[in-house]
Amino acid sequence: MPRFSNLPTEVGVEQTINVTVNLAGFLPEVRTTHRYDASLTTPPCSEAVHLLVFTEPVELSADQAAAATFKTSARPVQPLNGRTVEEDSTA
């Protein structure tokens, strides 16, 4: 798992770092996803969003989670309201 030691420590403070990031290192080995229609979680809460959620979770340490800048959710989890959840396999 990639290290999070280069995350900013203050919100809104821009900094330049000289680091190469391998984004594939953030993804799980098995890249099977659940796919479903959803809506934005911030106003205007439009319903034209297609979400892909990995079936294999990506884990963070307590220190990594504590370092996250986004600490709150904009709205509570919504019911499915008849939407279907489908699984896409990479196998």
Backbone atoms as SQL, in Angstrom:
CREATE TABLE atoms (id INTEGER PRIMARY KEY, chain TEXT, resi INTEGER, resn TEXT, atom TEXT, x REAL, y REAL, z REAL);
INSERT INTO atoms VALUES
  (1, 'A', 1, 'MET', 'N', 0.850, -1.178, 0.000),
  (2, 'A', 1, 'MET', 'CA', 0.000, 0.000, 0.000),
  (3, 'A', 1, 'MET', 'C', 0.889, 1.232, 0.000),
  (4, 'A', 2, 'PRO', 'N', 0.554, 2.211, -0.824),
  (5, 'A', 2, 'PRO', 'CA', 1.360, 3.436, -0.866),
  (6, 'A', 2, 'PRO', 'C', 1.381, 4.153, 0.484),
  (7, 'A', 3, 'ARG', 'N', 2.398, 4.942, 0.679),
  (8, 'A', 3, 'ARG', 'CA', 2.514, 5.713, 1.915),
  (9, 'A', 3, 'ARG', 'C', 1.795, 7.039, 1.769),
  (10, 'A', 4, 'PHE', 'N', 1.324, 7.544, 2.870),
  (11, 'A', 4, 'PHE', 'CA', 0.592, 8.794, 2.880),
  (12, 'A', 4, 'PHE', 'C', 1.397, 9.910, 3.535),
  (13, 'A', 5, 'SER', 'N', 2.701, 9.746, 3.586),
  (14, 'A', 5, 'SER', 'CA', 3.530, 10.714, 4.304),
  (15, 'A', 5, 'SER', 'C', 3.607, 12.071, 3.612),
  (16, 'A', 6, 'ASN', 'N', 3.179, 12.163, 2.352),
  (17, 'A', 6, 'ASN', 'CA', 3.239, 13.443, 1.639),
  (18, 'A', 6, 'ASN', 'C', 1.907, 14.183, 1.603),
  (19, 'A', 7, 'LEU', 'N', 0.913, 13.711, 2.338),
  (20, 'A', 7, 'LEU', 'CA', -0.362, 14.419, 2.386),
  (21, 'A', 7, 'LEU', 'C', -0.181, 15.763, 3.067),
  (22, 'A', 8, 'PRO', 'N', -0.917, 16.775, 2.617),
  (23, 'A', 8, 'PRO', 'CA', -0.824, 18.074, 3.302),
  (24, 'A', 8, 'PRO', 'C', -1.293, 17.949, 4.746),
  (25, 'A', 9, 'THR', 'N', -0.714, 18.732, 5.607),
  (26, 'A', 9, 'THR', 'CA', -1.100, 18.691, 7.022),
  (27, 'A', 9, 'THR', 'C', -2.104, 19.770, 7.372),
  (28, 'A', 10, 'GLU', 'N', -2.290, 20.754, 6.473),
  (29, 'A', 10, 'GLU', 'CA', -3.242, 21.825, 6.721),
  (30, 'A', 10, 'GLU', 'C', -4.181, 21.972, 5.526),
  (31, 'A', 11, 'VAL', 'N', -5.454, 22.145, 5.812),
  (32, 'A', 11, 'VAL', 'CA', -6.445, 22.347, 4.759),
  (33, 'A', 11, 'VAL', 'C', -6.205, 23.696, 4.098),
  (34, 'A', 12, 'GLY', 'N', -6.239, 23.723, 2.757),
  (35, 'A', 12, 'GLY', 'CA', -6.134, 24.982, 2.031),
  (36, 'A', 12, 'GLY', 'C', -4.725, 25.488, 1.813),
  (37, 'A', 13, 'VAL', 'N', -3.722, 24.774, 2.304),
  (38, 'A', 13, 'VAL', 'CA', -2.336, 25.203, 2.110),
  (39, 'A', 13, 'VAL', 'C', -1.754, 24.404, 0.956),
  (40, 'A', 14, 'GLU', 'N', -1.376, 25.111, -0.106),
  (41, 'A', 14, 'GLU', 'CA', -0.832, 24.452, -1.284),
  (42, 'A', 14, 'GLU', 'C', 0.658, 24.216, -1.095),
  (43, 'A', 15, 'GLN', 'N', 1.117, 23.025, -1.522),
  (44, 'A', 15, 'GLN', 'CA', 2.542, 22.740, -1.455),
  (45, 'A', 15, 'GLN', 'C', 2.938, 21.933, -2.671),
  (46, 'A', 16, 'THR', 'N', 4.179, 22.053, -3.059),
  (47, 'A', 16, 'THR', 'CA', 4.715, 21.310, -4.192),
  (48, 'A', 16, 'THR', 'C', 5.654, 20.248, -3.656),
  (49, 'A', 17, 'ILE', 'N', 5.460, 19.013, -4.141),
  (50, 'A', 17, 'ILE', 'CA', 6.343, 17.924, -3.733),
  (51, 'A', 17, 'ILE', 'C', 6.891, 17.248, -4.979),
  (52, 'A', 18, 'ASN', 'N', 8.040, 16.668, -4.881),
  (53, 'A', 18, 'ASN', 'CA', 8.660, 15.982, -6.003),
  (54, 'A', 18, 'ASN', 'C', 8.589, 14.479, -5.739),
  (55, 'A', 19, 'VAL', 'N', 7.412, 13.911, -6.016),
  (56, 'A', 19, 'VAL', 'CA', 7.164, 12.507, -5.731),
  (57, 'A', 19, 'VAL', 'C', 6.458, 11.874, -6.915),
  (58, 'A', 20, 'THR', 'N', 6.853, 10.672, -7.277),
  (59, 'A', 20, 'THR', 'CA', 6.131, 9.907, -8.285),
  (60, 'A', 20, 'THR', 'C', 5.138, 9.014, -7.566),
  (61, 'A', 21, 'VAL', 'N', 3.881, 9.046, -8.008),
  (62, 'A', 21, 'VAL', 'CA', 2.831, 8.257, -7.368),
  (63, 'A', 21, 'VAL', 'C', 2.355, 7.193, -8.348),
  (64, 'A', 22, 'ASN', 'N', 2.390, 5.937, -7.921),
  (65, 'A', 22, 'ASN', 'CA', 1.850, 4.830, -8.709),
  (66, 'A', 22, 'ASN', 'C', 0.407, 4.616, -8.244),
  (67, 'A', 23, 'LEU', 'N', -0.548, 5.168, -8.975),
  (68, 'A', 23, 'LEU', 'CA', -1.950, 5.093, -8.561),
  (69, 'A', 23, 'LEU', 'C', -2.472, 3.659, -8.510),
  (70, 'A', 24, 'ALA', 'N', -1.909, 2.757, -9.306),
  (71, 'A', 24, 'ALA', 'CA', -2.336, 1.354, -9.269),
  (72, 'A', 24, 'ALA', 'C', -2.080, 0.745, -7.893),
  (73, 'A', 25, 'GLY', 'N', -1.133, 1.306, -7.147),
  (74, 'A', 25, 'GLY', 'CA', -0.838, 0.811, -5.811),
  (75, 'A', 25, 'GLY', 'C', -1.960, 1.073, -4.818),
  (76, 'A', 26, 'PHE', 'N', -2.889, 1.950, -5.169),
  (77, 'A', 26, 'PHE', 'CA', -4.034, 2.241, -4.311),
  (78, 'A', 26, 'PHE', 'C', -5.200, 1.296, -4.573),
  (79, 'A', 27, 'LEU', 'N', -5.136, 0.534, -5.649),
  (80, 'A', 27, 'LEU', 'CA', -6.243, -0.337, -6.040),
  (81, 'A', 27, 'LEU', 'C', -6.056, -1.750, -5.507),
  (82, 'A', 28, 'PRO', 'N', -7.157, -2.463, -5.239),
  (83, 'A', 28, 'PRO', 'CA', -7.030, -3.845, -4.786),
  (84, 'A', 28, 'PRO', 'C', -6.572, -4.748, -5.932),
  (85, 'A', 29, 'GLU', 'N', -6.028, -5.923, -5.585),
  (86, 'A', 29, 'GLU', 'CA', -5.599, -6.878, -6.617),
  (87, 'A', 29, 'GLU', 'C', -6.773, -7.329, -7.464),
  (88, 'A', 30, 'VAL', 'N', -7.861, -7.709, -6.808),
  (89, 'A', 30, 'VAL', 'CA', -9.065, -8.133, -7.511),
  (90, 'A', 30, 'VAL', 'C', -9.884, -6.881, -7.765),
  (91, 'A', 31, 'ARG', 'N', -10.126, -6.585, -9.030),
  (92, 'A', 31, 'ARG', 'CA', -10.797, -5.327, -9.371),
  (93, 'A', 31, 'ARG', 'C', -12.243, -5.536, -9.815),
  (94, 'A', 32, 'THR', 'N', -12.894, -6.506, -9.204),
  (95, 'A', 32, 'THR', 'CA', -14.317, -6.708, -9.446),
  (96, 'A', 32, 'THR', 'C', -15.072, -5.589, -8.740),
  (97, 'A', 33, 'THR', 'N', -16.124, -5.099, -9.378),
  (98, 'A', 33, 'THR', 'CA', -16.871, -3.979, -8.814),
  (99, 'A', 33, 'THR', 'C', -18.361, -4.264, -8.745),
  (100, 'A', 34, 'HIS', 'N', -19.025, -3.553, -7.862),
  (101, 'A', 34, 'HIS', 'CA', -20.479, -3.454, -7.860),
  (102, 'A', 34, 'HIS', 'C', -20.789, -2.156, -8.588),
  (103, 'A', 35, 'ARG', 'N', -21.787, -2.184, -9.470),
  (104, 'A', 35, 'ARG', 'CA', -22.146, -1.017, -10.274),
  (105, 'A', 35, 'ARG', 'C', -23.600, -0.675, -10.015),
  (106, 'A', 36, 'TYR', 'N', -23.875, 0.615, -9.776),
  (107, 'A', 36, 'TYR', 'CA', -25.267, 1.030, -9.594),
  (108, 'A', 36, 'TYR', 'C', -25.428, 2.517, -9.875),
  (109, 'A', 37, 'ASP', 'N', -26.658, 2.880, -10.205),
  (110, 'A', 37, 'ASP', 'CA', -26.992, 4.283, -10.427),
  (111, 'A', 37, 'ASP', 'C', -27.187, 4.946, -9.075),
  (112, 'A', 38, 'ALA', 'N', -26.736, 6.172, -8.963),
  (113, 'A', 38, 'ALA', 'CA', -26.814, 6.884, -7.691),
  (114, 'A', 38, 'ALA', 'C', -27.064, 8.360, -7.964),
  (115, 'A', 39, 'SER', 'N', -26.805, 9.170, -6.962),
  (116, 'A', 39, 'SER', 'CA', -26.937, 10.615, -7.120),
  (117, 'A', 39, 'SER', 'C', -25.761, 11.286, -6.420),
  (118, 'A', 40, 'LEU', 'N', -25.523, 12.534, -6.772),
  (119, 'A', 40, 'LEU', 'CA', -24.469, 13.301, -6.118),
  (120, 'A', 40, 'LEU', 'C', -24.768, 13.414, -4.627),
  (121, 'A', 41, 'THR', 'N', -23.728, 13.477, -3.820),
  (122, 'A', 41, 'THR', 'CA', -23.925, 13.579, -2.369),
  (123, 'A', 41, 'THR', 'C', -23.897, 15.021, -1.871),
  (124, 'A', 42, 'THR', 'N', -23.715, 15.945, -2.796),
  (125, 'A', 42, 'THR', 'CA', -23.756, 17.362, -2.446),
  (126, 'A', 42, 'THR', 'C', -24.748, 18.050, -3.387),
  (127, 'A', 43, 'PRO', 'N', -25.322, 19.174, -2.987),
  (128, 'A', 43, 'PRO', 'CA', -26.288, 19.845, -3.857),
  (129, 'A', 43, 'PRO', 'C', -25.689, 20.085, -5.234),
  (130, 'A', 44, 'PRO', 'N', -26.433, 19.831, -6.273),
  (131, 'A', 44, 'PRO', 'CA', -27.880, 19.695, -6.364),
  (132, 'A', 44, 'PRO', 'C', -28.395, 18.261, -6.206),
  (133, 'A', 45, 'CYS', 'N', -27.560, 17.313, -5.778),
  (134, 'A', 45, 'CYS', 'CA', -27.958, 15.916, -5.560),
  (135, 'A', 45, 'CYS', 'C', -28.557, 15.288, -6.817),
  (136, 'A', 46, 'SER', 'N', -28.042, 15.650, -7.976),
  (137, 'A', 46, 'SER', 'CA', -28.506, 15.109, -9.261),
  (138, 'A', 46, 'SER', 'C', -28.371, 13.599, -9.290),
  (139, 'A', 47, 'GLU', 'N', -29.262, 12.951, -10.036),
  (140, 'A', 47, 'GLU', 'CA', -29.270, 11.487, -10.082),
  (141, 'A', 47, 'GLU', 'C', -28.617, 10.928, -11.341),
  (142, 'A', 48, 'ALA', 'N', -27.708, 11.625, -11.942),
  (143, 'A', 48, 'ALA', 'CA', -27.065, 11.163, -13.167),
  (144, 'A', 48, 'ALA', 'C', -25.663, 10.636, -12.881),
  (145, 'A', 49, 'VAL', 'N', -25.516, 9.848, -11.820),
  (146, 'A', 49, 'VAL', 'CA', -24.209, 9.343, -11.407),
  (147, 'A', 49, 'VAL', 'C', -24.209, 7.827, -11.487),
  (148, 'A', 50, 'HIS', 'N', -23.157, 7.247, -12.063),
  (149, 'A', 50, 'HIS', 'CA', -22.998, 5.800, -12.114),
  (150, 'A', 50, 'HIS', 'C', -21.793, 5.454, -11.245),
  (151, 'A', 51, 'LEU', 'N', -22.008, 4.747, -10.156),
  (152, 'A', 51, 'LEU', 'CA', -20.933, 4.432, -9.214),
  (153, 'A', 51, 'LEU', 'C', -20.391, 3.031, -9.436),
  (154, 'A', 52, 'LEU', 'N', -19.091, 2.896, -9.284),
  (155, 'A', 52, 'LEU', 'CA', -18.405, 1.605, -9.267),
  (156, 'A', 52, 'LEU', 'C', -17.724, 1.502, -7.914),
  (157, 'A', 53, 'VAL', 'N', -18.008, 0.432, -7.185),
  (158, 'A', 53, 'VAL', 'CA', -17.439, 0.230, -5.857),
  (159, 'A', 53, 'VAL', 'C', -16.736, -1.124, -5.863),
  (160, 'A', 54, 'PHE', 'N', -15.462, -1.144, -5.514),
  (161, 'A', 54, 'PHE', 'CA', -14.730, -2.409, -5.487),
  (162, 'A', 54, 'PHE', 'C', -15.350, -3.382, -4.493),
  (163, 'A', 55, 'THR', 'N', -15.407, -4.665, -4.876),
  (164, 'A', 55, 'THR', 'CA', -15.921, -5.686, -3.962),
  (165, 'A', 55, 'THR', 'C', -14.875, -6.030, -2.902),
  (166, 'A', 56, 'GLU', 'N', -13.605, -5.821, -3.219),
  (167, 'A', 56, 'GLU', 'CA', -12.523, -6.048, -2.256),
  (168, 'A', 56, 'GLU', 'C', -12.150, -4.698, -1.642),
  (169, 'A', 57, 'PRO', 'N', -12.311, -4.555, -0.329),
  (170, 'A', 57, 'PRO', 'CA', -12.032, -3.244, 0.273),
  (171, 'A', 57, 'PRO', 'C', -10.552, -2.870, 0.209),
  (172, 'A', 58, 'VAL', 'N', -10.301, -1.585, 0.164),
  (173, 'A', 58, 'VAL', 'CA', -8.959, -1.039, 0.279),
  (174, 'A', 58, 'VAL', 'C', -8.827, -0.571, 1.716),
  (175, 'A', 59, 'GLU', 'N', -7.839, -1.082, 2.427),
  (176, 'A', 59, 'GLU', 'CA', -7.722, -0.785, 3.849),
  (177, 'A', 59, 'GLU', 'C', -6.751, 0.357, 4.110),
  (178, 'A', 60, 'LEU', 'N', -7.075, 1.119, 5.122),
  (179, 'A', 60, 'LEU', 'CA', -6.210, 2.198, 5.600),
  (180, 'A', 60, 'LEU', 'C', -5.896, 1.954, 7.062),
  (181, 'A', 61, 'SER', 'N', -4.748, 2.391, 7.484),
  (182, 'A', 61, 'SER', 'CA', -4.426, 2.333, 8.901),
  (183, 'A', 61, 'SER', 'C', -5.182, 3.447, 9.617),
  (184, 'A', 62, 'ALA', 'N', -5.253, 3.373, 10.922),
  (185, 'A', 62, 'ALA', 'CA', -5.905, 4.430, 11.710),
  (186, 'A', 62, 'ALA', 'C', -5.204, 5.768, 11.476),
  (187, 'A', 63, 'ASP', 'N', -3.873, 5.751, 11.359),
  (188, 'A', 63, 'ASP', 'CA', -3.122, 6.988, 11.115),
  (189, 'A', 63, 'ASP', 'C', -3.451, 7.577, 9.743),
  (190, 'A', 64, 'GLN', 'N', -3.587, 6.709, 8.727),
  (191, 'A', 64, 'GLN', 'CA', -3.928, 7.190, 7.391),
  (192, 'A', 64, 'GLN', 'C', -5.337, 7.781, 7.373),
  (193, 'A', 65, 'ALA', 'N', -6.272, 7.128, 8.033),
  (194, 'A', 65, 'ALA', 'CA', -7.648, 7.635, 8.082),
  (195, 'A', 65, 'ALA', 'C', -7.696, 8.966, 8.826),
  (196, 'A', 66, 'ALA', 'N', -6.927, 9.088, 9.887),
  (197, 'A', 66, 'ALA', 'CA', -6.898, 10.328, 10.665),
  (198, 'A', 66, 'ALA', 'C', -6.298, 11.479, 9.862),
  (199, 'A', 67, 'ALA', 'N', -5.416, 11.158, 8.901),
  (200, 'A', 67, 'ALA', 'CA', -4.776, 12.187, 8.089),
  (201, 'A', 67, 'ALA', 'C', -5.677, 12.684, 6.960),
  (202, 'A', 68, 'ALA', 'N', -6.784, 12.025, 6.724),
  (203, 'A', 68, 'ALA', 'CA', -7.674, 12.409, 5.626),
  (204, 'A', 68, 'ALA', 'C', -8.212, 13.816, 5.843),
  (205, 'A', 69, 'THR', 'N', -8.271, 14.586, 4.761),
  (206, 'A', 69, 'THR', 'CA', -8.753, 15.962, 4.851),
  (207, 'A', 69, 'THR', 'C', -10.278, 16.018, 4.896),
  (208, 'A', 70, 'PHE', 'N', -10.951, 15.082, 4.206),
  (209, 'A', 70, 'PHE', 'CA', -12.407, 15.075, 4.147),
  (210, 'A', 70, 'PHE', 'C', -12.928, 14.200, 5.276),
  (211, 'A', 71, 'LYS', 'N', -13.458, 14.806, 6.301),
  (212, 'A', 71, 'LYS', 'CA', -13.842, 14.056, 7.488),
  (213, 'A', 71, 'LYS', 'C', -15.343, 13.842, 7.635),
  (214, 'A', 72, 'THR', 'N', -16.153, 14.509, 6.829),
  (215, 'A', 72, 'THR', 'CA', -17.595, 14.359, 6.978),
  (216, 'A', 72, 'THR', 'C', -18.242, 14.001, 5.660),
  (217, 'A', 73, 'SER', 'N', -19.430, 13.431, 5.754),
  (218, 'A', 73, 'SER', 'CA', -20.222, 13.122, 4.576),
  (219, 'A', 73, 'SER', 'C', -21.279, 14.203, 4.434),
  (220, 'A', 74, 'ALA', 'N', -21.624, 14.538, 3.206),
  (221, 'A', 74, 'ALA', 'CA', -22.563, 15.624, 2.981),
  (222, 'A', 74, 'ALA', 'C', -24.012, 15.211, 3.234),
  (223, 'A', 75, 'ARG', 'N', -24.310, 13.921, 3.153),
  (224, 'A', 75, 'ARG', 'CA', -25.683, 13.494, 3.406),
  (225, 'A', 75, 'ARG', 'C', -25.700, 12.040, 3.822),
  (226, 'A', 76, 'PRO', 'N', -26.745, 11.596, 4.498),
  (227, 'A', 76, 'PRO', 'CA', -26.795, 10.206, 4.949),
  (228, 'A', 76, 'PRO', 'C', -26.999, 9.242, 3.792),
  (229, 'A', 77, 'VAL', 'N', -26.721, 7.970, 4.040),
  (230, 'A', 77, 'VAL', 'CA', -26.932, 6.915, 3.053),
  (231, 'A', 77, 'VAL', 'C', -28.411, 6.893, 2.683),
  (232, 'A', 78, 'GLN', 'N', -28.692, 6.752, 1.392),
  (233, 'A', 78, 'GLN', 'CA', -30.058, 6.759, 0.895),
  (234, 'A', 78, 'GLN', 'C', -30.523, 5.335, 0.586),
  (235, 'A', 79, 'PRO', 'N', -31.828, 5.064, 0.657),
  (236, 'A', 79, 'PRO', 'CA', -32.332, 3.735, 0.299),
  (237, 'A', 79, 'PRO', 'C', -32.161, 3.480, -1.199),
  (238, 'A', 80, 'LEU', 'N', -32.185, 2.206, -1.613),
  (239, 'A', 80, 'LEU', 'CA', -32.020, 1.854, -3.025),
  (240, 'A', 80, 'LEU', 'C', -33.154, 2.380, -3.899),
  (241, 'A', 81, 'ASN', 'N', -34.354, 2.474, -3.355),
  (242, 'A', 81, 'ASN', 'CA', -35.504, 2.978, -4.126),
  (243, 'A', 81, 'ASN', 'C', -35.656, 2.286, -5.475),
  (244, 'A', 82, 'GLY', 'N', -35.534, 0.964, -5.468),
  (245, 'A', 82, 'GLY', 'CA', -35.752, 0.192, -6.689),
  (246, 'A', 82, 'GLY', 'C', -34.553, 0.077, -7.611),
  (247, 'A', 83, 'ARG', 'N', -33.441, 0.747, -7.309),
  (248, 'A', 83, 'ARG', 'CA', -32.254, 0.631, -8.156),
  (249, 'A', 83, 'ARG', 'C', -31.642, -0.752, -7.975),
  (250, 'A', 84, 'THR', 'N', -31.013, -1.268, -9.006),
  (251, 'A', 84, 'THR', 'CA', -30.362, -2.575, -8.910),
  (252, 'A', 84, 'THR', 'C', -28.863, -2.395, -8.766),
  (253, 'A', 85, 'VAL', 'N', -28.243, -3.336, -8.073),
  (254, 'A', 85, 'VAL', 'CA', -26.792, -3.367, -7.919),
  (255, 'A', 85, 'VAL', 'C', -26.302, -4.556, -8.721),
  (256, 'A', 86, 'GLU', 'N', -25.378, -4.321, -9.655),
  (257, 'A', 86, 'GLU', 'CA', -24.855, -5.386, -10.504),
  (258, 'A', 86, 'GLU', 'C', -23.364, -5.546, -10.233),
  (259, 'A', 87, 'GLU', 'N', -22.865, -6.776, -10.472),
  (260, 'A', 87, 'GLU', 'CA', -21.447, -7.045, -10.257),
  (261, 'A', 87, 'GLU', 'C', -20.751, -7.177, -11.590),
  (262, 'A', 88, 'ASP', 'N', -19.641, -6.483, -11.755),
  (263, 'A', 88, 'ASP', 'CA', -18.796, -6.573, -12.952),
  (264, 'A', 88, 'ASP', 'C', -17.524, -7.298, -12.546),
  (265, 'A', 89, 'SER', 'N', -17.124, -8.309, -13.296),
  (266, 'A', 89, 'SER', 'CA', -15.952, -9.095, -12.939),
  (267, 'A', 89, 'SER', 'C', -14.798, -8.789, -13.874),
  (268, 'A', 90, 'THR', 'N', -13.595, -8.761, -13.322),
  (269, 'A', 90, 'THR', 'CA', -12.396, -8.565, -14.149),
  (270, 'A', 90, 'THR', 'C', -11.781, -9.887, -14.547),
  (271, 'A', 91, 'ALA', 'N', -12.351, -10.983, -14.058),
  (272, 'A', 91, 'ALA', 'CA', -11.793, -12.315, -14.353),
  (273, 'A', 91, 'ALA', 'C', -12.149, -12.777, -15.741);
